[in-house]
């Protein structure tokens, strides 16, 4: 099992979601639509 490397935008998205605890507010804060934000978090 290999360890993947996270891109900066993936870390930023995850940390923002952890702070907001809300997908919509996270997307708004990152200035993107919710679908695109979710795509950043899924493999």
HELIX and SHEET records of a PDB file:
HELIX    1   1 UNK A    8  UNK A   20  1                                  13    
HELIX    2   2 UNK A   23  UNK A   29  1                                   7    
HELIX    3   3 UNK A   34  UNK A   41  1                                   8    
END                                                                             
